[in-house]
C-alpha cells in the first residue's frame, strides 16, 4: 500500500488503530467523544489512545470540542474530527456526461461540477476532461494559495497533513515503464499506456498537475464508470457500448496526468460503498438504471466485487431468449428490455422488467433490501419503486413464510450518489472501511 504526492504525510497514520479512532471521531459528529470512551470502544489502552489523538491533533485532524462532566473527577476533554482537514474528489464518468464532487472528511459535498462528456471520444478527451474538472473544482472550492492549482506542471508547495489513502495508484515517476494495454478510443484509438496519453500532434504528453500536491489534505481522485473493469489494477475491459476501451489502464493514466493517487471502480460498486459507509447495514443490492443497468452488492456489510470485479453485471442476465439485441453483444438482456421500455415511454413495463431481475437477485442472494438509483429512476421514482416492489411482493406471496417481501426504497444521494461513492474510494480506507 503506497501513497503519492498529495497527502503523503498521512501515510504514517494509516495504522489499524488510528483508523479505529478516526472512525469513532467521525461517527461522533460535532459533539465529539472523550479519550476514555475511545479507549473503551476500541479496546486500546488509554496510553495508546492518548498517543494517537495527540498525533491527530498535531496534524490538524482532531480538535477539542469542549468538556464533558464525569463521575467523581475533573471534566473530560471531548475531541472531534476536523472535516475540513482533508478532501477527496469523486468523479462519475457516465456514457454522456461527467459529474465530479469534492467532499470533506465527513463525506459532505463542498463542491460539484457537471459537464457533457462522450465516453466514446477517446482516451485523450476523457482524461483531459477529468483533469480539467478536477482542477477547476479544487481551485474554485478550496481556493488554495495563488498558483497552487494552476496550469499543469506548476511547482507544488508543501503537502498537507491528511493520511494518505491505501490501495490507490502511486503517482508514476517520469520515465516509468508503460503498462500494457489494448487499443481503445474512437478518435484515433485509446493509447496503450499512460506514457501515450494524452498528447497533441506536436509534442509529448503534458506534464502532470503536480500542483494538486500543494493543496493541504488533498487525498486524491476516485473514478467510477460503467464496467466491466479490473478494480485492483485500474484497467478497463470491454465497457458496455464502448468495447474499444478494452485493456486501457485508466487509473495509471489519470495518476500520471494529475500527480495524485487514483482509484477506479465500477459505478455501481462505488455507489454501494457510499451507501454502506453512510449507514445502510446488512446485505443489500443497489440497482442503478441510467444510461445502462447494473448492480452494486453489499453482502454482510462489505462490497462484493468478486474475484475479478465481475460481480454485479446485473443488466446482462438474459431473461428473454432471442430477445432484442443488447450493446453487450447478447440478446434479451434485462438492460436492453428495460431501456427499450423506457424509450417507448412504458415505465410500467420497464419497472416490471427491473422487478423481475430484482426478484432473481433476491432469490439468489437472500438480500435484505433493494435500493434503486440512477438518472432514469430519478426521473420517475414512484413508478420504479412501486413497480419493482410489486414484483417482489408477488414473489413473497408465492413463497409464503413470515418475513414478507424484500423492501424496495429509493437510494439516498440522488443523481450524484455514484460520484459521492467514488470519493469514498479514497476516504473509506482512511477510517478502516475500505469495503465498508
KAPE-V130020 format. One record per residue. N is the residue number from 1. PHI is phi in degrees with one decimal (none if undefined). BURIAL is 1 if it has 16 or more other C-alpha atoms within 10 Angstrom, else 0. D_CENTER is the distance of its C-alpha to the mean C-alpha in Angstrom with 2 decimals. Layout:
BEGIN
N:PHI:BURIAL:D_CENTER + N:PHI:BURIAL:D_CENTER
END
This chain:
BEGIN
1:none:0:18.39 + 2:-117.2:0:19.08 + 3:-109.6:1:18.06 + 4:-149.0:1:18.94 + 5:-52.4:1:20.61 + 6:-72.9:1:18.19 + 7:78.1:1:18.41 + 8:-63.7:1:20.53 + 9:-63.0:1:22.72 + 10:-83.2:1:20.25 + 11:-58.6:1:20.61 + 12:-70.5:0:23.68 + 13:-106.6:1:21.85 + 14:-90.0:1:19.40 + 15:-63.9:0:21.94 + 16:-59.9:0:21.46 + 17:-64.8:1:23.92 + 18:-64.6:1:22.38 + 19:-62.7:1:18.98 + 20:-60.1:1:21.00 + 21:-66.5:1:22.73 + 22:-60.4:1:19.76 + 23:-66.4:1:18.09 + 24:-67.9:1:21.47 + 25:-63.1:1:21.87 + 26:-65.4:1:18.58 + 27:-72.1:0:19.55 + 28:-70.3:0:23.11 + 29:72.7:1:22.22 + 30:-66.1:0:24.82 + 31:-68.2:0:27.65 + 32:80.2:1:26.86 + 33:-150.7:1:28.10 + 34:-85.3:1:31.10 + 35:-63.5:1:31.40 + 36:-62.4:1:33.53 + 37:-64.7:0:30.92 + 38:-61.4:1:28.32 + 39:-65.4:1:30.86 + 40:-64.8:0:31.65 + 41:-84.4:0:28.12 + 42:-95.9:0:26.98 + 43:81.9:0:30.35 + 44:-81.8:1:30.67 + 45:-73.4:0:33.99 + 46:-56.8:0:34.60 + 47:-65.6:0:35.32 + 48:-65.6:0:31.97 + 49:-63.5:1:30.16 + 50:-61.3:1:32.39 + 51:-65.5:0:31.54 + 52:-64.8:1:27.77 + 53:-68.2:1:27.94 + 54:-63.6:0:30.42 + 55:-67.4:1:28.09 + 56:-65.0:1:25.20 + 57:-67.9:1:27.68 + 58:-61.1:0:28.98 + 59:-87.6:1:25.59 + 60:81.3:1:25.06 + 61:-87.9:1:22.27 + 62:-130.6:1:24.68 + 63:-148.7:1:27.67 + 64:-67.8:1:30.53 + 65:-116.2:1:30.14 + 66:116.4:0:33.85 + 67:-128.9:0:36.11 + 68:-128.0:0:36.54 + 69:-61.9:0:39.87 + 70:-123.5:0:40.54 + 71:-90.9:0:43.33 + 72:79.2:0:46.24 + 73:-154.4:0:44.78 + 74:-72.9:0:43.49 + 75:-57.7:0:40.40 + 76:-86.1:1:37.10 + 77:-75.9:1:34.75 + 78:-105.4:1:31.38 + 79:-111.8:1:28.24 + 80:-136.6:1:24.97 + 81:-73.2:1:21.65 + 82:-101.3:1:21.72 + 83:-59.0:1:18.45 + 84:-76.5:1:19.43 + 85:-74.3:1:19.91 + 86:-152.2:1:16.45 + 87:-143.5:1:13.65 + 88:-138.0:1:10.31 + 89:-101.7:1:9.24 + 90:-120.7:1:6.23 + 91:-123.7:1:7.70 + 92:-103.6:1:8.07 + 93:-94.3:1:10.98 + 94:-94.3:1:13.18 + 95:-70.0:1:16.65 + 96:-133.7:0:18.42 + 97:-158.8:0:16.31 + 98:-120.9:1:13.68 + 99:-127.7:1:11.98 + 100:-122.8:1:10.84 + 101:-129.2:1:10.56 + 102:-109.9:1:11.79 + 103:-122.1:1:11.47 + 104:-91.5:1:13.96 + 105:-65.5:1:14.08 + 106:-81.0:1:14.46 + 107:86.1:1:11.21 + 108:-74.8:0:13.72 + 109:-75.4:1:13.24 + 110:-112.6:0:16.06 + 111:-165.3:1:15.82 + 112:-148.3:1:14.70 + 113:-135.6:0:15.70 + 114:-141.8:0:16.22 + 115:-150.9:0:18.29 + 116:-67.0:0:19.76 + 117:-158.2:1:18.73 + 118:-92.0:1:20.19 + 119:-64.4:1:18.07 + 120:-95.4:1:21.53 + 121:-78.7:1:22.94 + 122:105.5:1:22.48 + 123:-63.0:1:20.43 + 124:-58.5:1:22.34 + 125:-67.1:1:21.54 + 126:-69.7:1:17.82 + 127:-61.4:1:17.39 + 128:-68.3:1:19.72 + 129:-63.4:1:18.06 + 130:-65.5:1:14.73 + 131:-61.1:1:16.97 + 132:-65.6:0:19.03 + 133:-63.3:1:16.39 + 134:-64.2:1:14.95 + 135:-62.4:1:18.55 + 136:-68.3:0:19.75 + 137:-66.4:1:17.08 + 138:-65.8:1:17.53 + 139:-64.2:1:21.26 + 140:-76.1:0:21.76 + 141:-92.4:0:19.79 + 142:-85.2:1:20.52 + 143:44.7:0:23.85 + 144:-68.7:0:24.42 + 145:-57.6:0:27.93 + 146:-52.8:0:29.47 + 147:90.5:0:28.40 + 148:-66.8:1:25.36 + 149:-124.1:1:23.00 + 150:-132.8:1:25.34 + 151:-66.3:0:26.35 + 152:-54.7:1:24.92 + 153:92.2:1:26.86 + 154:-59.1:1:27.89 + 155:-68.5:1:28.71 + 156:-79.5:1:26.29 + 157:-98.3:1:27.53 + 158:-65.4:0:27.03 + 159:-81.1:1:23.64 + 160:-86.1:1:22.31 + 161:-117.0:1:22.26 + 162:-98.3:1:18.75 + 163:-56.1:1:18.01 + 164:-69.0:1:16.35 + 165:-82.1:1:13.21 + 166:-111.3:1:13.93 + 167:85.7:1:13.33 + 168:-84.7:1:12.19 + 169:-76.5:1:14.62 + 170:-66.9:1:17.72 + 171:-70.5:1:19.11 + 172:-63.0:1:21.74 + 173:-79.6:0:25.21 + 174:-60.8:0:27.67 + 175:83.3:0:29.46 + 176:-64.2:0:26.95 + 177:-65.7:0:27.63 + 178:-69.0:0:25.76 + 179:-84.8:0:23.45 + 180:-69.1:0:24.85 + 181:-166.9:1:23.46 + 182:-93.3:1:24.88 + 183:-88.0:1:25.88 + 184:-159.5:1:23.61 + 185:93.7:1:23.56 + 186:-81.6:1:26.09 + 187:-100.2:0:27.70 + 188:87.1:0:29.39 + 189:87.9:1:26.89 + 190:-74.6:1:23.68 + 191:-64.7:1:24.55 + 192:-89.7:1:24.72 + 193:-154.2:1:23.39 + 194:-58.6:1:21.87 + 195:-66.0:1:25.53 + 196:-95.7:0:26.12 + 197:-136.9:1:23.41 + 198:-89.5:1:23.72 + 199:-152.5:1:27.40 + 200:-90.4:0:30.23 + 201:-72.6:0:33.55 + 202:-111.9:0:35.42 + 203:-172.0:0:33.52 + 204:-75.4:0:30.94 + 205:-57.9:1:27.21 + 206:-65.5:0:26.58 + 207:-67.3:1:25.93 + 208:-68.8:1:22.48 + 209:-77.2:1:21.49 + 210:-64.1:1:22.57 + 211:-64.1:1:23.11 + 212:-59.8:1:19.51 + 213:-66.0:1:20.76 + 214:-80.6:1:23.27 + 215:-82.3:1:20.89 + 216:-57.5:1:21.27 + 217:71.7:1:18.31 + 218:-84.4:1:15.80 + 219:-82.0:1:13.27 + 220:135.9:1:11.77 + 221:-128.6:1:9.13 + 222:-107.5:1:5.62 + 223:-121.1:1:6.37 + 224:-123.3:1:5.77 + 225:-153.2:1:9.37 + 226:-61.4:1:12.09 + 227:-94.0:1:13.46 + 228:-80.1:1:15.35 + 229:-158.4:1:14.08 + 230:-106.8:1:14.31 + 231:-64.5:1:11.17 + 232:-65.6:1:13.68 + 233:-93.2:1:15.48 + 234:70.5:1:12.97 + 235:-111.1:1:15.65 + 236:-82.4:1:15.71 + 237:-105.9:1:18.30 + 238:-81.6:1:20.16 + 239:-52.2:1:17.48 + 240:-55.3:1:19.13 + 241:90.5:1:21.48 + 242:-138.8:1:20.99 + 243:-64.0:1:22.48 + 244:-68.3:1:23.44 + 245:-79.9:1:20.07 + 246:-53.8:1:21.07 + 247:89.9:1:20.94 + 248:-80.6:1:19.32 + 249:-83.3:1:17.55 + 250:-61.7:1:14.84 + 251:-57.7:1:13.25 + 252:-68.2:1:16.78 + 253:-63.4:1:17.84 + 254:-72.0:1:15.30 + 255:-61.9:1:15.93 + 256:-68.2:1:19.58 + 257:-72.2:1:19.46 + 258:-97.2:1:17.64 + 259:74.5:1:18.95 + 260:-136.4:1:15.86 + 261:-61.9:1:13.52 + 262:-133.7:1:10.82 + 263:-126.2:1:8.28 + 264:-119.5:1:7.90 + 265:-150.6:1:6.86 + 266:-69.4:1:8.13 + 267:-58.0:1:7.13 + 268:-69.3:1:8.65 + 269:-65.0:1:7.21 + 270:-62.4:1:3.59 + 271:-62.3:1:6.16 + 272:-64.0:1:8.39 + 273:-60.7:1:6.81 + 274:-59.8:1:6.74 + 275:-66.9:1:10.17 + 276:-65.9:1:11.46 + 277:-63.7:1:10.90 + 278:-76.3:1:12.42 + 279:123.1:0:15.42 + 280:-69.8:1:15.52 + 281:-103.3:1:17.63 + 282:70.3:0:19.33 + 283:-112.9:1:18.46 + 284:-146.1:1:16.99 + 285:-118.1:1:15.82 + 286:-100.2:1:13.45 + 287:-102.5:1:15.24 + 288:-108.6:1:13.84 + 289:-117.4:1:16.85 + 290:-135.3:1:16.63 + 291:-79.2:0:17.99 + 292:-144.9:1:17.49 + 293:-139.1:1:17.06 + 294:-153.5:1:14.83 + 295:-133.3:1:13.91 + 296:-109.4:1:11.32 + 297:-112.2:1:13.62 + 298:-116.8:1:13.87 + 299:-116.6:1:17.26 + 300:62.1:0:19.03 + 301:92.1:1:16.14 + 302:-119.0:1:13.90 + 303:-67.1:1:11.42 + 304:-101.2:1:13.92 + 305:-99.6:1:13.05 + 306:85.9:0:16.71 + 307:-65.4:0:18.62 + 308:-127.6:0:17.47 + 309:58.2:1:14.04 + 310:-94.8:1:16.47 + 311:-69.3:1:15.96 + 312:89.9:1:15.08 + 313:-77.3:1:17.03 + 314:-61.9:1:18.54 + 315:-68.3:1:19.79 + 316:-112.3:1:22.04 + 317:-83.7:0:24.23 + 318:-82.9:1:27.70 + 319:-119.8:0:29.55 + 320:-140.1:0:32.33 + 321:-59.8:0:34.23 + 322:59.9:0:35.36 + 323:-78.8:0:33.27 + 324:-64.0:0:31.92 + 325:-65.8:0:30.23 + 326:-112.0:1:26.45 + 327:-65.8:1:24.57 + 328:-79.8:1:23.66 + 329:107.7:0:27.43 + 330:-90.5:1:28.31 + 331:-129.9:1:30.15 + 332:75.8:1:29.72 + 333:-70.8:1:25.96 + 334:-57.5:1:24.49 + 335:-59.2:1:22.36 + 336:-62.8:1:25.57 + 337:-68.0:1:27.55 + 338:-69.9:1:25.13 + 339:-67.6:1:24.42 + 340:-63.8:1:28.14 + 341:-66.3:1:29.09 + 342:-61.5:1:26.84 + 343:-62.5:0:28.54 + 344:-81.7:0:31.89 + 345:82.9:0:31.06 + 346:-96.4:0:31.48 + 347:-68.8:1:28.62 + 348:-62.5:1:30.52 + 349:-67.6:1:30.57 + 350:-59.8:1:26.88 + 351:-67.4:1:26.10 + 352:-64.8:1:28.69 + 353:-64.2:1:27.20 + 354:-61.6:1:23.69 + 355:-63.7:1:25.49 + 356:-62.2:1:27.26 + 357:-66.8:1:24.10 + 358:-64.0:1:22.73 + 359:-65.4:1:26.14 + 360:-59.5:0:26.02 + 361:-65.6:1:22.70 + 362:-62.9:1:24.17 + 363:-69.4:0:27.28 + 364:-77.9:0:25.62 + 365:-111.2:0:23.20 + 366:54.2:0:24.93 + 367:-77.3:1:21.83 + 368:-92.0:1:22.34 + 369:-159.0:1:20.45 + 370:-117.0:1:19.12 + 371:-112.8:1:16.65 + 372:-110.1:1:16.78 + 373:-154.6:1:14.59 + 374:104.5:1:14.41 + 375:-66.1:1:16.87 + 376:-68.8:1:19.79 + 377:-65.3:1:19.57 + 378:-62.6:1:19.22 + 379:-76.2:0:22.44 + 380:-150.3:0:24.39 + 381:-60.8:1:22.72 + 382:-65.2:0:26.05 + 383:-62.5:1:27.14 + 384:-77.0:1:24.15 + 385:-62.1:1:23.98 + 386:-66.8:1:27.77 + 387:-67.0:1:28.05 + 388:-67.0:1:25.52 + 389:-61.2:1:26.98 + 390:-63.4:1:30.46 + 391:-67.4:1:29.82 + 392:-68.3:1:28.41 + 393:-62.2:1:31.42 + 394:-62.4:0:33.78 + 395:-62.9:1:32.37 + 396:-63.3:1:32.83 + 397:-66.7:0:36.41 + 398:-65.4:0:37.24 + 399:-85.6:0:36.13 + 400:73.2:0:37.63 + 401:92.0:0:36.88 + 402:-99.5:0:36.26 + 403:-84.1:0:32.51 + 404:78.3:0:32.24 + 405:-77.8:1:29.44 + 406:-65.3:1:25.76 + 407:-68.1:1:24.61 + 408:-123.4:1:22.51 + 409:-136.9:1:20.66 + 410:-77.6:1:18.62 + 411:-69.2:1:15.02 + 412:-69.1:0:14.70 + 413:104.2:1:12.65 + 414:61.4:0:14.44 + 415:-75.7:1:13.42 + 416:-102.6:1:10.70 + 417:-60.6:1:8.80 + 418:-67.8:1:6.28 + 419:-62.9:1:6.11 + 420:-64.3:1:6.18 + 421:-65.1:1:3.45 + 422:-62.1:1:1.75 + 423:-64.3:1:4.88 + 424:-68.1:1:5.06 + 425:-59.3:1:4.64 + 426:-91.8:1:7.72 + 427:-75.5:1:9.18 + 428:-56.2:1:9.44 + 429:-62.1:1:11.67 + 430:-61.3:1:13.80 + 431:-103.7:1:14.82 + 432:72.6:1:15.35 + 433:-127.4:1:12.59 + 434:-56.9:1:10.57 + 435:-117.3:1:10.86 + 436:58.2:1:11.69
END
